[in-house]
Amino acid sequence: MRQSGIYEQLITKLIETRLDRDHFYIGERKLGSAEASVWLSRFLSNILEFAIESVPSGDTRLQEQIDLSNQLLMWLKGQIQDNGFLEDNLLDSQGRILTALYELENPVAANLKQYVEEIFPLTGLTQSELFSGSNAGLSLESELKREILSADKIYWLVSFIKWAGIRIFRKELELFAASGRELKIITTSYMGATDAKAVEYLASLPNTEVKLSYNTERERLHAKSYLFLRDSGFHTGYIGSSNLSRSALTNGLEWNLKITSQEIPHIIKKSLSTFETYWASDEFERFDGQAQSVEKLKRALKQQKGWGDTGTSHFFDITPFPH
């Protein structure tokens, strides 16, 4: 290894033979037992992918790849005590992937096959994806519509919300909320960019709660996060630069990364816990759609735009402390 710099990888026997300890400083640390399962499984994942991909092409290639995978599981069975777990995870010989599970007695749609095809995200539920406005045949707008329809809970955290942006998802949001599923949205009055009409509309939806931050001088929320939680455990999220505006969600030069609980569960967990922390914070006030909330929001938006008297209103609590 001749490239100087920082690394973070397991030292294999091959790497060790290439480390020139006489002429280079070699930074290294011991692998801890608490982190070993994560590091070793990541390492083995790449090795296993290479091994399975190396199966020669042919009419029986898929079957041979499945057989190889099952042979590896059976070998592992002989190495550990939890035999039941490994036997239960032997692959079906036909190589099928479960894509949906819905009750037949009380179906969510008349044609379940068509319903699944219409709501299933085109990028799937397991792999990350970058939306940069240049995805051929795939737009963030269309993918978010599918995410809305297939989620059981939706948590959105955005700097501002435009009515033109909400209109894109109006049908999907109404179907989602009317079905009894939970929608939570956090936004702000920052720069006066949010449309009061959009916030009022969202707050009027059933099973929906909206919270706002008015303290934009102290708490400037710039995050844009769209989390879609599913009872099946296949959660997805989009974190990037797009606010809820038409240009940001359609043809704007925005970057948004799709993340999944199957690929990077710790990021999904941290995104969710951060959202819940904000939700519980006094910095974010519930917007109930009543006259007082509407007036406060409109006044705050005007203030942020520089309209009206900016010296007579405040949106923070003053608490005296002894000194």
RODO-2510 file (C-alpha; in nm, 4 decimals, decimal comma):
residues 323
     n   res          X          Y          Z
     1     m     0,0000     0,0000     0,0000
     2     r     0,1655     0,3198    -0,1218
     3     q    -0,1169     0,5767    -0,1081
     4     s    -0,0692     0,8025     0,1947
     5     g    -0,3794     0,9135     0,3822
     6     i    -0,6280     0,7886     0,6357
     7     y    -0,7952     0,4495     0,6176
     8     e    -1,0592     0,2543     0,8048
     9     q    -1,0556    -0,1099     0,7006
    10     l    -0,9761    -0,4483     0,8440
    11     i    -0,6156    -0,5585     0,7985
    12     t    -0,6104    -0,8803     0,6001
    13     k    -0,3052    -1,1027     0,5546
    14     l    -0,2572    -0,9555     0,2068
    15     i    -0,2693    -0,5982     0,3356
    16     e    -0,0255    -0,6837     0,6154
    17     t     0,2311    -0,8108     0,3633
    18     r     0,2043    -0,4798     0,1757
    19     l     0,2474    -0,2527     0,4776
    20     d     0,5972    -0,1036     0,4687
    21     r     0,6457    -0,0498     0,8393
    22     d     1,0097     0,0562     0,7888
    23     h     0,9232     0,3619     0,5789
    24     f     0,5636     0,4489     0,6778
    25     y     0,3796     0,5367     0,9949
    26     i     0,1085     0,2717     1,0285
    27     g    -0,1929     0,3876     1,2271
    28     e    -0,3973     0,1009     1,3662
    29     r    -0,6222     0,0083     1,6562
    30     k    -0,7615    -0,3121     1,7980
    31     l    -1,1039    -0,4334     1,6909
    32     g    -1,3334    -0,4278     1,9932
    33     s    -1,5591    -0,7211     2,0717
    34     a    -1,8635    -0,4930     2,0866
    35     e    -1,8080    -0,3764     1,7275
    36     a    -1,6755    -0,7014     1,5825
    37     s    -2,0088    -0,8273     1,4472
    38     v    -2,0641    -0,5062     1,2480
    39     w    -1,7115    -0,4904     1,1053
    40     l    -1,6839    -0,8593     1,0230
    41     s    -2,0301    -0,8829     0,8649
    42     r    -1,9510    -0,5828     0,6429
    43     f    -1,6243    -0,7464     0,5410
    44     l    -1,7873    -1,0834     0,4726
    45     s    -2,0703    -0,9182     0,2784
    46     n    -1,8271    -0,8053     0,0090
    47     i    -1,6568    -1,1458     0,0020
    48     l    -1,9870    -1,3305    -0,0256
    49     e    -2,1111    -1,0994    -0,3003
    50     f    -1,7935    -1,1679    -0,4961
    51     a    -1,8239    -1,5441    -0,4426
    52     i    -2,1888    -1,5648    -0,5485
    53     e    -2,1276    -1,3385    -0,8473
    54     s    -1,8438    -1,5710    -0,9516
    55     v    -2,0840    -1,8581    -1,0212
    56     p    -2,0502    -1,9213    -1,3997
    57     s    -2,3308    -1,7947    -1,6209
    58     g    -2,5745    -2,0422    -1,7674
    59     d    -2,9328    -2,1633    -1,7542
    60     t    -2,8921    -2,2960    -1,4004
    61     r    -2,6910    -2,0037    -1,2606
    62     l    -2,9633    -1,8722    -1,0285
    63     q    -3,0248    -2,2176    -0,8848
    64     e    -2,6523    -2,2693    -0,8308
    65     q    -2,6237    -1,9323    -0,6571
    66     i    -2,9107    -2,0216    -0,4232
    67     d    -2,7589    -2,3650    -0,3557
    68     l    -2,4242    -2,2040    -0,2715
    69     s    -2,5923    -1,9625    -0,0318
    70     n    -2,7776    -2,2452     0,1417
    71     q    -2,4551    -2,4500     0,1664
    72     l    -2,2902    -2,1566     0,3427
    73     l    -2,5836    -2,1328     0,5846
    74     m    -2,5621    -2,5044     0,6587
    75     w    -2,1899    -2,4685     0,7224
    76     l    -2,2629    -2,1875     0,9663
    77     k    -2,5164    -2,4130     1,1348
    78     g    -2,2305    -2,6385     1,2380
    79     q    -2,0352    -2,3467     1,3836
    80     i    -2,2910    -2,1908     1,6171
    81     q    -2,5559    -2,3091     1,8633
    82     d    -2,8608    -2,1271     1,7229
    83     n    -2,9459    -2,3902     1,4628
    84     g    -3,3115    -2,2933     1,4342
    85     f    -3,2310    -1,9420     1,3146
    86     l    -3,0134    -2,0668     1,0290
    87     e    -3,2502    -2,3422     0,9191
    88     d    -3,5421    -2,0989     0,9112
    89     n    -3,3374    -1,8706     0,6857
    90     l    -3,2570    -2,1261     0,4169
    91     l    -3,3575    -1,9749     0,0846
    92     d    -3,6571    -2,0940    -0,1107
    93     s    -3,5321    -2,2921    -0,4095
    94     q    -3,7311    -2,0752    -0,6526
    95     g    -3,5560    -1,7545    -0,5499
    96     r    -3,8659    -1,5469    -0,4800
    97     i    -3,8886    -1,2020    -0,3121
    98     l    -4,1828    -1,1033    -0,0921
    99     t    -4,3254    -0,7694    -0,2114
   100     a    -4,6584    -0,7374    -0,0281
   101     l    -4,8843    -0,8828     0,2416
   102     y    -5,2480    -0,7693     0,2635
   103     e    -5,5628    -0,9264     0,4098
   104     l    -5,8064    -1,0795     0,1623
   105     e    -6,1092    -1,0608     0,3919
   106     n    -6,0851    -0,6834     0,4340
   107     p    -5,8792    -0,5707     0,1322
   108     v    -5,7472    -0,2159     0,0984
   109     a    -5,8281    -0,2281    -0,2727
   110     a    -6,0416    -0,4329    -0,5099
   111     n    -5,7416    -0,5332    -0,7195
   112     l    -5,4540    -0,5923    -0,4784
   113     k    -5,1993    -0,6765    -0,7471
   114     q    -5,2635    -0,3502    -0,9284
   115     y    -5,2724    -0,1601    -0,5980
   116     v    -4,9263    -0,2853    -0,5018
   117     e    -4,7864    -0,1993    -0,8444
   118     e    -4,9190     0,1563    -0,8100
   119     i    -4,7859     0,2270    -0,4588
   120     f    -4,4578     0,0332    -0,4564
   121     p    -4,1637     0,2798    -0,4845
   122     l    -3,9807     0,2321    -0,8140
   123     t    -3,6471     0,2480    -0,6305
   124     g    -3,7611    -0,0239    -0,3901
   125     l    -3,7457    -0,0429    -0,0111
   126     t    -3,3963    -0,1742     0,0514
   127     q    -3,1409     0,0261    -0,1482
   128     s    -3,0335     0,3885    -0,1237
   129     e    -3,0689     0,6204    -0,4229
   130     l    -2,9635     0,9731    -0,5129
   131     f    -3,2172     1,2045    -0,6754
   132     s    -3,0333     1,4899    -0,8432
   133     g    -3,2874     1,5975    -1,1038
   134     s    -3,1167     1,3864    -1,3668
   135     n    -3,2635     1,0452    -1,2852
   136     a    -3,3742     0,9149    -1,6246
   137     g    -3,7431     0,8254    -1,6181
   138     l    -3,7625     0,8704    -1,2410
   139     s    -3,8597     1,1888    -1,0594
   140     l    -3,8591     1,2741    -0,6900
   141     e    -4,2188     1,3916    -0,7279
   142     s    -4,3486     1,0569    -0,8586
   143     e    -4,1464     0,8552    -0,6096
   144     l    -4,2701     1,0558    -0,3107
   145     k    -4,6294     0,9959    -0,4211
   146     r    -4,5694     0,6211    -0,4012
   147     e    -4,3949     0,6579    -0,0660
   148     i    -4,6955     0,8463     0,0741
   149     l    -4,9459     0,5861    -0,0401
   150     s    -4,7429     0,2910     0,0913
   151     a    -4,6449     0,4351     0,4326
   152     d    -4,8184     0,3849     0,7676
   153     k    -4,6723     0,6982     0,9282
   154     i    -4,5207     1,0073     0,7679
   155     y    -4,2897     1,2540     0,9425
   156     w    -4,1762     1,5578     0,7424
   157     l    -3,9295     1,8224     0,8570
   158     v    -3,8896     2,1139     0,6149
   159     s    -3,7796     2,4772     0,6333
   160     f    -4,0807     2,6040     0,4446
   161     i    -4,3939     2,4804     0,2703
   162     k    -4,5426     2,6306    -0,0458
   163     w    -4,9002     2,5759    -0,1567
   164     a    -4,7807     2,4875    -0,5074
   165     g    -4,5657     2,2136    -0,3521
   166     i    -4,8493     2,0714    -0,1437
   167     r    -5,0781     2,0641    -0,4471
   168     i    -4,8453     1,8091    -0,6072
   169     f    -4,9302     1,5583    -0,3336
   170     r    -5,2801     1,6768    -0,2481
   171     k    -5,4593     1,3622    -0,3699
   172     e    -5,2100     1,1259    -0,2064
   173     l    -5,2064     1,3143     0,1259
   174     e    -5,5850     1,3195     0,1433
   175     l    -5,6053     0,9440     0,0756
   176     f    -5,3356     0,8800     0,3337
   177     a    -5,4932     1,0937     0,6074
   178     a    -5,8459     0,9691     0,5407
   179     s    -5,7320     0,6095     0,5938
   180     g    -5,6465     0,6813     0,9581
   181     r    -5,2706     0,6872     0,9183
   182     e    -5,0564     0,9434     1,1029
   183     l    -4,9019     1,2518     0,9424
   184     k    -4,6730     1,4886     1,1354
   185     i    -4,5058     1,7948     0,9842
   186     i    -4,2570     2,0430     1,1278
   187     t    -4,1858     2,3706     0,9489
   188     t    -4,0944     2,7342     1,0201
   189     s    -4,1810     3,0934     0,9390
   190     y    -3,8190     3,1553     0,8342
   191     m    -3,7821     3,4297     0,5706
   192     g    -4,1597     3,4376     0,5326
   193     a    -4,1257     3,1689     0,2646
   194     t    -4,3999     2,9381     0,3952
   195     d    -4,7502     2,9852     0,2551
   196     a    -5,0089     3,0171     0,5307
   197     k    -5,2634     2,8512     0,3009
   198     a    -5,0476     2,5391     0,2783
   199     v    -5,0128     2,5120     0,6575
   200     e    -5,3859     2,5674     0,7093
   201     y    -5,4652     2,2982     0,4554
   202     l    -5,2340     2,0432     0,6160
   203     a    -5,3690     2,1151     0,9629
   204     s    -5,7220     2,0560     0,8325
   205     l    -5,6446     1,6992     0,7253
   206     p    -5,7603     1,4229     0,9608
   207     n    -5,4949     1,2464     1,1705
   208     t    -5,2514     1,5270     1,0918
   209     e    -5,0506     1,7550     1,3192
   210     v    -4,8385     2,0537     1,2204
   211     k    -4,5833     2,2318     1,4370
   212     l    -4,3985     2,5560     1,3607
   213     s    -4,0927     2,7378     1,4839
   214     y    -4,1350     3,1153     1,5021
   215     n    -3,7955     3,1820     1,6628
   216     t    -3,6148     3,2102     1,3306
   217     e    -3,3533     3,4525     1,4647
   218     r    -3,2383     3,1970     1,7195
   219     e    -3,3425     2,8624     1,5663
   220     r    -3,2947     2,8657     1,1884
   221     l    -3,4148     2,5282     1,0716
   222     h    -3,2664     2,4438     0,7309
   223     a    -3,3184     2,0664     0,7392
   224     k    -3,5270     1,8899     0,4758
   225     s    -3,6238     1,5391     0,5777
   226     y    -3,9084     1,3183     0,4579
   227     l    -3,9530     0,9996     0,6631
   228     f    -4,1890     0,7182     0,5648
   229     l    -4,2447     0,4573     0,8359
   230     r    -4,4066     0,1199     0,7736
   231     d    -4,5468    -0,1384     1,0121
   232     s    -4,3543    -0,3988     0,8104
   233     g    -4,0277    -0,2377     0,9263
   234     f    -3,9261    -0,1333     0,5755
   235     h    -3,8828     0,2372     0,6525
   236     t    -3,7504     0,4868     0,3990
   237     g    -3,6425     0,8480     0,4131
   238     y    -3,5300     1,1325     0,1890
   239     i    -3,2754     1,3824     0,3174
   240     g    -3,1478     1,6632     0,1006
   241     s    -3,2115     2,0136    -0,0254
   242     s    -3,5753     2,0101    -0,1400
   243     n    -3,8329     2,2079     0,0537
   244     l    -4,2014     2,1557    -0,0164
   245     s    -4,2131     2,3760    -0,3248
   246     r    -4,2972     2,2873    -0,6834
   247     s    -3,9600     2,3822    -0,8293
   248     a    -3,7677     2,1946    -0,5587
   249     l    -3,9692     1,8781    -0,6132
   250     t    -3,9854     1,8812    -0,9913
   251     n    -3,7220     2,0493    -1,2089
   252     g    -3,4997     2,2271    -0,9567
   253     l    -3,1283     2,1531    -0,9251
   254     e    -3,1785     1,9748    -0,5937
   255     w    -2,9977     1,6774    -0,4440
   256     n    -3,1887     1,4334    -0,2221
   257     l    -3,0609     1,1027    -0,0892
   258     k    -3,3032     0,8171    -0,0309
   259     i    -3,2106     0,6040     0,2704
   260     t    -3,3587     0,2730     0,3862
   261     s    -3,3806     0,0895     0,7163
   262     q    -3,2652    -0,2294     0,5464
   263     e    -2,9385    -0,0790     0,4255
   264     i    -2,8478     0,1859     0,6844
   265     p    -3,0841     0,1398     0,9817
   266     h    -2,8781     0,3601     1,2146
   267     i    -2,9375     0,6637     0,9913
   268     i    -3,3126     0,6018     0,9834
   269     k    -3,3142     0,5616     1,3635
   270     k    -3,1164     0,8810     1,4165
   271     s    -3,3387     1,0747     1,1742
   272     l    -3,6476     0,9525     1,3578
   273     s    -3,5099     1,0263     1,7042
   274     t    -3,4027     1,3763     1,5935
   275     f    -3,7491     1,4442     1,4547
   276     e    -3,9089     1,3266     1,7791
   277     t    -3,6725     1,5503     1,9789
   278     y    -3,7775     1,8517     1,7738
   279     w    -4,1419     1,7510     1,8041
   280     a    -4,1179     1,7460     2,1842
   281     s    -3,9260     2,0754     2,1988
   282     d    -4,0941     2,3949     2,3163
   283     e    -3,9344     2,5687     2,0160
   284     f    -4,2012     2,4151     1,7936
   285     e    -4,5617     2,5161     1,8545
   286     r    -4,8670     2,3237     1,7456
   287     f    -5,0702     2,4887     1,4686
   288     d    -5,4339     2,3957     1,5251
   289     g    -5,5903     2,5930     1,2402
   290     q    -5,7904     2,8109     1,4771
   291     a    -5,8120     3,1875     1,4295
   292     q    -5,5430     3,2624     1,6867
   293     s    -5,2923     3,0222     1,5281
   294     v    -5,3688     3,1515     1,1800
   295     e    -5,3243     3,5132     1,2850
   296     k    -4,9973     3,4369     1,4620
   297     l    -4,8586     3,2571     1,1574
   298     k    -4,9606     3,5308     0,9141
   299     r    -4,8144     3,7988     1,1381
   300     a    -4,4879     3,6049     1,1695
   301     l    -4,4634     3,5535     0,7927
   302     k    -4,5203     3,9245     0,7282
   303     q    -4,2579     4,0113     0,9857
   304     q    -4,0042     3,7811     0,8220
   305     k    -4,0728     3,9448     0,4861
   306     g    -4,0160     4,2871     0,6394
   307     w    -4,3784     4,3914     0,6211
   308     g    -4,5557     4,5671     0,9063
   309     d    -4,4226     4,6729     1,2432
   310     t    -4,1342     4,4437     1,3354
   311     g    -4,0834     4,6064     1,6733
   312     t    -4,4154     4,5258     1,8389
   313     s    -4,4327     4,1477     1,8191
   314     h    -4,2148     3,8681     1,9436
   315     f    -4,2383     3,4905     1,9296
   316     f    -4,0287     3,3843     2,2244
   317     d    -4,0640     3,3579     2,6000
   318     i    -3,8734     3,5915     2,8314
   319     t    -3,7832     3,4387     3,1665
   320     p    -3,5930     3,6439     3,4289
   321     f    -3,3083     3,4746     3,6127
   322     p    -3,1377     3,5955     3,9343
   323     h    -2,7747     3,7092     3,8942
***
